[in-house]
Amino acid sequence: MRIVLSTFGTLGDVNPLIALALELKRRGHHPALAVPEMFRARIEPLGIGFFSVRPDQDQSDKRLVAMIYDKKKGTEYGLREFLFPALRESYEDLLTAVEADGGADLLMTGELAYAGPIVAAKTGIPWASYVLAPFSFFSAYDPPVLPPYPTLARAQIVVPKIGHVVTRFARYVTRRWPEPVYELRHELGLDRGEDPIFDAKHSEQLVLALFSRVMGEPQPDWPSNTKTTGFVFYDGDAGKADLPAALEKFLDAGPPPLVFTLGSAAVLDAGDFYERSLEAAKALNLRAVLLVGNDPENIPKGTIPGNICIAKYAPYSRLFPRASVIIHQGGIGTTAQALRAGRPMLVMPYSHDQPDNARRVRRLGVAKVVQRKNYTAERAAKMIQGLLSNPRYAERAFTVRQTLEAEDGLKTACDALEAAIRR
């Protein structure tokens, strides 16, 4: 069967689709990814079909990344200034991918692929949707942390029923954002449909929650056809998954280091994170790995001590299990890999789902959380020391790791997709 998988976002958004495509291919199907052009080089070498979907993303555009990750206006900017203005082009490109090679048997889309529900409605193709984090369900029973309004999350402790107020408030604030979606549906002869930001992104046929129940249990207001699968992991680079030789040598030469990383996108808006992280490691006199990405400005100035290793990139699945503490931005892909590694975390969230993910791992007892504006070398060192000196964090992280080892998100998700096609 031919299956088209589509999304927008970062590597953390695309990697689960690569994992699904590889497994579907192994099962004898013909998967294709319909994603921005920037991911082509990571997908085509794997023998997976590729279709470019506009708008393309430029992850070297530091200004764009900074605007999208702005805590107050980042989500609005990403939708109203980046995705929605190109919605017609997204629709045309995704429609081409679905109709190619005699037509697809199934379309599966992520929540940022707003053209997905429109293509499904126009063509009648079987359609599944997926989310990567509990944040995406905006449950009134397990309300998310809204990045611009973090105090609402704290209010939930005092007023448990405030979750219903939070969800209504979020709908009110965003009520005018999806007008381009309604306009395109009207031009195509479709009805207005449900709210694209909260409701229409979920398929009535199958919704895959590609995360572990340790992050969020099913809630009464989740779509009734939701299947919680567990995390789906992939962190190869066009099939390559080895650690850089210099990093491998460093890891072999001493005890587990601290690992500082900002994922694949926030790393372009690092600010002085790596400078402060280096100072924190030096203050603690601990070995550390700094994953700085491709921006040379992220490399701390001055002499780098011998117990500090600077690397552009490393597959988390190989690096994190060899760490002592993982300090990161709270993206769901990074968080999932840290949970699977069974290591304590210090999370410095930016925006979108990251503050909510941070709160959830803190509730699990595996992490501490520091706000970006408060991240200093002194504070980071103190919090890292607290994670290392209190055995409860390591013990709890190990327990969560055992839970994840008992899950098989990839198999569960692919089984559900095959069942959806048969239905």
C-alpha positions as CSV (number, residue, x, y, z in Angstrom):
1,M,0.0,0.0,0.0
2,R,1.1,3.5,-0.7
3,I,1.2,5.8,2.4
4,V,2.0,9.5,2.4
5,L,3.3,11.0,5.7
6,S,3.4,14.8,6.0
7,T,4.4,17.4,8.6
8,F,6.2,20.7,9.1
9,G,8.7,21.7,11.8
10,T,12.1,20.6,13.0
11,L,14.0,17.3,12.9
12,G,12.2,16.4,16.1
13,D,9.0,16.6,14.1
14,V,10.3,14.7,11.0
15,N,12.3,12.0,12.6
16,P,9.3,10.0,13.9
17,L,7.9,10.0,10.4
18,I,11.2,8.7,9.0
19,A,11.1,5.9,11.6
20,L,7.5,5.0,10.6
21,A,8.4,5.1,6.9
22,L,11.3,2.8,7.4
23,E,9.2,0.3,9.3
24,L,6.3,0.5,6.8
25,K,8.8,-0.1,4.0
26,R,10.2,-3.1,5.8
27,R,6.6,-4.4,6.0
28,G,6.3,-4.2,2.2
29,H,4.5,-0.9,1.8
30,H,5.4,2.2,-0.2
31,P,5.8,5.1,2.1
32,A,6.6,8.7,1.0
33,L,7.3,11.8,3.0
34,A,5.8,15.1,2.0
35,V,7.8,17.6,3.9
36,P,9.8,20.8,3.3
37,E,12.7,20.6,0.8
38,M,15.3,21.1,3.5
39,F,14.8,17.5,4.6
40,R,15.3,15.8,1.2
41,A,19.0,15.0,1.8
42,R,18.1,13.1,5.0
43,I,15.3,11.1,3.5
44,E,16.1,10.1,-0.1
45,P,19.3,8.2,0.8
46,L,17.1,5.9,2.9
47,G,15.1,4.8,-0.2
48,I,12.0,6.6,1.0
49,G,9.8,8.5,-1.5
50,F,10.1,12.2,-1.1
51,F,7.8,15.1,-2.1
52,S,8.7,18.7,-1.4
53,V,5.9,20.7,0.3
54,R,6.0,24.5,0.6
55,P,6.7,26.7,2.4
56,D,10.3,25.6,2.6
57,Q,12.1,26.2,5.8
58,D,15.6,27.6,6.2
59,Q,17.1,26.5,9.5
60,S,20.1,28.7,8.9
61,D,17.8,31.7,9.2
62,K,18.6,32.7,12.8
63,R,16.1,35.7,12.7
64,L,13.2,33.4,11.7
65,V,14.0,30.9,14.3
66,A,14.2,33.6,17.0
67,M,10.8,35.0,16.0
68,I,9.2,31.5,15.9
69,Y,10.6,30.6,19.3
70,D,9.6,33.9,20.9
71,K,7.7,33.0,24.1
72,K,5.0,35.6,23.7
73,K,4.4,35.8,19.9
74,G,6.2,32.8,18.5
75,T,3.2,30.5,17.8
76,E,1.2,33.4,16.3
77,Y,4.1,34.4,14.1
78,G,4.7,30.8,12.9
79,L,1.1,30.3,11.9
80,R,0.0,33.8,10.6
81,E,3.3,34.9,9.0
82,F,4.8,31.6,7.9
83,L,2.4,28.7,7.4
84,F,-1.0,30.2,6.6
85,P,0.2,32.6,3.9
86,A,1.5,29.6,2.0
87,L,-1.5,27.4,2.6
88,R,-2.6,27.2,-1.0
89,E,0.9,26.1,-2.1
90,S,1.0,23.6,0.7
91,Y,-2.4,22.2,-0.5
92,E,-1.2,22.0,-4.1
93,D,2.0,20.2,-3.1
94,L,0.4,17.8,-0.8
95,L,-2.3,17.0,-3.3
96,T,0.4,16.2,-5.8
97,A,2.0,13.8,-3.4
98,V,-1.3,12.1,-2.7
99,E,-2.3,11.7,-6.3
100,A,1.1,10.6,-7.6
101,D,1.8,7.0,-8.7
102,G,-1.8,6.1,-9.0
103,G,-2.9,7.6,-5.8
104,A,-2.2,6.9,-2.1
105,D,-4.1,4.5,0.1
106,L,-3.6,6.5,3.2
107,L,-2.6,10.0,4.2
108,M,-1.2,10.8,7.7
109,T,-0.4,14.3,8.8
110,G,0.9,16.2,11.8
111,E,-0.9,19.1,13.3
112,L,1.1,21.8,11.5
113,A,0.2,20.3,8.1
114,Y,-3.0,22.3,7.9
115,A,-3.5,21.3,4.2
116,G,-3.9,17.7,5.3
117,P,-7.5,17.8,6.4
118,I,-8.4,19.8,3.3
119,V,-6.7,17.3,1.0
120,A,-8.5,14.5,2.8
121,A,-11.9,16.2,2.5
122,K,-11.4,17.1,-1.1
123,T,-10.2,13.7,-2.3
124,G,-11.9,11.3,0.2
125,I,-8.6,9.5,0.9
126,P,-8.4,7.7,4.2
127,W,-6.7,10.0,6.7
128,A,-5.0,9.6,10.0
129,S,-3.4,12.3,12.1
130,Y,-0.9,12.3,14.9
131,V,0.5,14.4,17.7
132,L,3.9,14.2,19.4
133,A,3.2,15.6,22.8
134,P,0.2,15.9,25.2
135,F,0.3,19.7,24.8
136,S,-1.3,19.2,21.3
137,F,-4.6,17.9,22.8
138,F,-5.2,21.1,24.8
139,S,-7.2,19.0,27.3
140,A,-9.3,20.8,29.9
141,Y,-8.7,17.9,32.3
142,D,-4.9,18.0,31.9
143,P,-4.4,21.6,30.7
144,P,-1.2,22.6,29.1
145,V,1.2,25.3,30.0
146,L,0.6,28.2,27.6
147,P,4.0,29.8,26.9
148,P,2.7,33.4,27.0
149,Y,0.7,32.8,30.1
150,P,2.6,30.5,32.5
151,T,0.8,31.8,35.5
152,L,-2.3,30.0,34.4
153,A,-0.5,26.7,34.8
154,R,0.4,27.6,38.4
155,A,-3.2,28.6,39.1
156,Q,-4.3,25.1,38.3
157,I,-2.8,24.0,41.7
158,V,-5.2,26.3,43.5
159,V,-8.2,26.1,41.2
160,P,-8.2,22.6,39.6
161,K,-11.2,23.3,37.3
162,I,-9.4,26.3,35.7
163,G,-8.4,23.9,32.9
164,H,-11.7,24.6,31.2
165,V,-11.0,28.3,31.4
166,V,-7.5,27.9,29.9
167,T,-8.8,26.0,26.9
168,R,-11.6,28.5,26.3
169,F,-9.2,31.4,26.7
170,A,-6.8,29.8,24.1
171,R,-9.6,29.4,21.6
172,Y,-10.6,33.0,22.1
173,V,-7.1,34.4,21.6
174,T,-6.6,32.5,18.4
175,R,-10.1,32.8,17.0
176,R,-9.0,35.0,14.0
177,W,-5.8,33.2,13.1
178,P,-7.1,30.5,10.9
179,E,-9.2,32.6,8.5
180,P,-6.9,31.6,5.5
181,V,-7.9,28.0,6.2
182,Y,-11.6,28.8,6.1
183,E,-11.1,30.9,2.9
184,L,-9.3,28.1,1.1
185,R,-12.0,25.5,2.1
186,H,-14.7,27.8,0.8
187,E,-12.9,28.3,-2.6
188,L,-12.6,24.5,-2.9
189,G,-16.3,24.0,-2.3
190,L,-15.9,22.6,1.2
191,D,-17.8,23.6,4.3
192,R,-16.1,25.8,6.9
193,G,-15.1,22.8,9.1
194,E,-14.0,22.8,12.7
195,D,-11.4,25.0,14.3
196,P,-8.1,24.1,12.5
197,I,-5.9,24.9,15.5
198,F,-7.8,22.8,18.0
199,D,-10.2,20.4,16.3
200,A,-9.9,19.9,12.6
201,K,-6.2,18.7,12.9
202,H,-7.5,15.5,14.5
203,S,-8.8,12.8,12.1
204,E,-12.1,11.2,12.8
205,Q,-10.6,7.9,11.6
206,L,-7.4,7.6,13.7
207,V,-5.4,9.8,15.9
208,L,-1.9,8.5,16.9
209,A,-0.5,9.9,20.1
210,L,3.2,9.2,19.5
211,F,4.3,9.6,23.0
212,S,4.5,7.5,26.2
213,R,1.8,7.4,28.8
214,V,4.4,8.6,31.3
215,M,4.1,12.0,29.7
216,G,0.3,12.1,29.7
217,E,-2.6,9.7,30.3
218,P,-5.6,9.7,28.0
219,Q,-8.2,12.3,29.0
220,P,-12.0,12.4,28.5
221,D,-11.8,15.2,25.9
222,W,-9.1,13.6,23.7
223,P,-10.6,12.4,20.4
224,S,-12.3,9.1,21.0
225,N,-10.3,7.3,18.3
226,T,-6.9,8.2,19.8
227,K,-4.3,5.4,20.1
228,T,-1.4,6.1,22.5
229,T,1.5,4.2,21.0
230,G,4.6,5.2,23.0
231,F,7.5,7.2,21.6
232,V,8.8,6.5,18.0
233,F,12.5,7.0,17.8
234,Y,14.9,7.8,15.0
235,D,18.0,10.1,15.1
236,G,20.1,9.0,12.2
237,D,21.6,11.4,9.7
238,A,20.6,10.0,6.3
239,G,21.2,6.6,7.8
240,K,24.4,7.4,9.7
241,A,24.1,6.9,13.4
242,D,27.7,6.8,14.7
243,L,29.2,9.2,17.2
244,P,31.9,11.5,15.9
245,A,35.3,9.9,16.4
246,A,36.6,12.7,18.7
247,L,33.5,12.6,20.8
248,E,33.7,8.8,21.1
249,K,37.3,9.1,22.3
250,F,36.3,11.8,24.8
251,L,33.6,9.6,26.3
252,D,35.9,6.7,26.6
253,A,38.5,8.7,28.5
254,G,36.6,9.5,31.7
255,P,33.4,9.3,33.7
256,P,30.0,10.3,32.2
257,P,29.9,14.0,31.3
258,L,27.2,16.6,31.5
259,V,25.6,17.1,28.1
260,F,24.3,20.5,27.0
261,T,22.2,20.7,23.8
262,L,19.4,22.9,22.3
263,G,18.0,20.4,19.8
264,S,17.9,21.1,16.1
265,A,16.2,24.5,16.0
266,A,16.6,26.4,19.3
267,V,20.4,25.9,18.7
268,L,20.0,28.7,16.2
269,D,18.8,31.1,18.9
270,A,21.3,30.0,21.6
271,G,22.3,33.4,22.9
272,D,24.9,32.9,25.6
273,F,23.6,29.4,26.6
274,Y,26.9,27.7,25.7
275,E,29.1,30.4,27.4
276,R,27.1,30.0,30.6
277,S,27.0,26.2,30.3
278,L,30.8,26.1,30.0
279,E,31.2,28.2,33.1
280,A,28.8,26.0,35.0
281,A,30.7,22.9,34.1
282,K,34.0,24.6,35.1
283,A,32.5,25.7,38.4
284,L,31.5,22.1,39.1
285,N,34.8,20.8,37.8
286,L,32.9,18.2,35.7
287,R,33.4,16.8,32.2
288,A,30.9,18.1,29.7
289,V,29.9,17.8,26.1
290,L,28.5,20.9,24.3
291,L,26.5,20.2,21.2
292,V,26.7,23.6,19.5
293,G,25.3,22.9,16.0
294,N,26.6,24.6,12.9
295,D,26.7,28.2,14.1
296,P,30.3,29.1,14.9
297,E,29.1,31.8,17.2
298,N,27.8,29.1,19.6
299,I,31.4,28.0,20.4
300,P,32.5,29.6,23.7
301,K,35.3,32.1,23.4
302,G,38.7,31.6,24.9
303,T,40.5,28.4,25.8
304,I,38.4,25.3,26.1
305,P,39.5,23.1,29.0
306,G,40.5,19.5,28.3
307,N,37.5,18.1,30.2
308,I,35.1,19.9,27.8
309,C,34.3,18.5,24.4
310,I,32.7,20.7,21.7
311,A,30.8,18.9,18.9
312,K,28.4,20.1,16.3
313,Y,26.0,17.1,16.4
314,A,25.7,13.6,17.9
315,P,22.9,11.1,17.7
316,Y,21.2,11.3,21.1
317,S,20.5,7.6,21.2
318,R,24.3,7.0,21.4
319,L,25.3,10.0,23.5
320,F,22.6,10.4,26.2
321,P,23.0,6.9,27.8
322,R,26.6,7.9,28.5
323,A,25.7,11.2,30.2
324,S,25.4,12.1,33.8
325,V,22.9,14.9,33.4
326,I,21.3,16.2,30.2
327,I,20.6,19.9,30.0
328,H,18.3,20.8,27.1
329,Q,15.5,23.0,25.7
330,G,12.6,20.6,26.3
331,G,11.6,19.7,22.7
332,I,9.6,16.5,22.7
333,G,12.2,14.6,20.6
334,T,15.1,15.5,22.9
335,T,12.9,14.9,26.0
336,A,11.9,11.4,24.8
337,Q,15.6,10.5,24.1
338,A,16.6,11.7,27.6
339,L,13.8,9.6,29.2
340,R,14.8,6.6,27.2
341,A,18.4,7.0,28.4
342,G,17.3,7.1,32.0
343,R,19.2,10.2,32.9
344,P,18.2,13.2,35.0
345,M,17.6,16.5,33.2
346,L,17.8,20.2,33.6
347,V,15.2,21.7,31.2
348,M,15.4,25.3,29.9
349,P,12.3,25.7,27.8
350,Y,11.8,28.2,25.0
351,S,8.2,28.1,23.6
352,H,5.5,26.0,22.0
353,D,5.2,22.6,23.8
354,Q,8.5,22.9,25.6
355,P,7.3,24.6,28.8
356,D,4.6,22.0,29.1
357,N,7.0,19.1,28.4
358,A,9.3,20.6,31.1
359,R,6.5,20.6,33.7
360,R,5.6,17.0,32.9
361,V,9.2,15.7,33.3
362,R,9.5,17.7,36.5
363,R,6.3,16.1,37.8
364,L,7.8,12.7,36.9
365,G,10.6,13.5,39.3
366,V,13.4,13.2,36.7
367,A,14.1,16.9,36.1
368,K,14.5,20.4,37.4
369,V,13.3,23.4,35.3
370,V,14.9,26.8,34.8
371,Q,13.5,29.6,32.8
372,R,15.6,30.9,30.0
373,K,15.9,34.4,31.4
374,N,17.2,32.9,34.7
375,Y,19.8,30.6,33.1
376,T,23.1,31.7,34.6
377,A,26.3,29.8,35.2
378,E,25.8,30.0,38.9
379,R,22.2,28.9,38.9
380,A,22.8,26.1,36.4
381,A,25.7,24.8,38.4
382,K,23.6,24.8,41.6
383,M,20.7,23.0,39.9
384,I,22.9,20.4,38.3
385,Q,24.6,19.8,41.6
386,G,21.2,19.2,43.1
387,L,20.4,16.6,40.5
388,L,23.6,14.8,41.0
389,S,23.6,14.9,44.8
390,N,20.0,13.7,45.3
391,P,19.8,10.0,44.3
392,R,16.0,10.2,43.9
393,Y,16.4,11.8,40.4
394,A,18.6,9.0,39.1
395,E,16.4,6.3,40.6
396,R,13.2,7.8,39.2
397,A,14.9,8.3,35.8
398,F,15.8,4.6,35.8
399,T,12.3,3.6,36.6
400,V,10.9,5.7,33.8
401,R,13.5,4.2,31.4
402,Q,12.2,0.7,32.3
403,T,8.7,1.8,31.5
404,L,9.7,3.0,28.1
405,E,11.7,-0.2,27.4
406,A,8.4,-2.1,27.8
407,E,6.7,0.0,25.1
408,D,7.1,-0.4,21.3
409,G,5.8,2.8,19.8
410,L,6.9,2.0,16.3
411,K,5.2,-1.4,16.1
412,T,2.0,-0.1,17.8
413,A,1.8,2.9,15.4
414,C,2.4,0.9,12.2
415,D,-0.1,-1.8,13.3
416,A,-2.7,0.9,13.8
417,L,-2.0,2.5,10.4
418,E,-2.4,-0.9,8.7
419,A,-5.6,-1.5,10.5
420,A,-6.9,1.9,9.5
421,I,-6.3,1.1,5.8
422,R,-8.0,-2.3,6.1
423,R,-11.0,-0.6,7.6
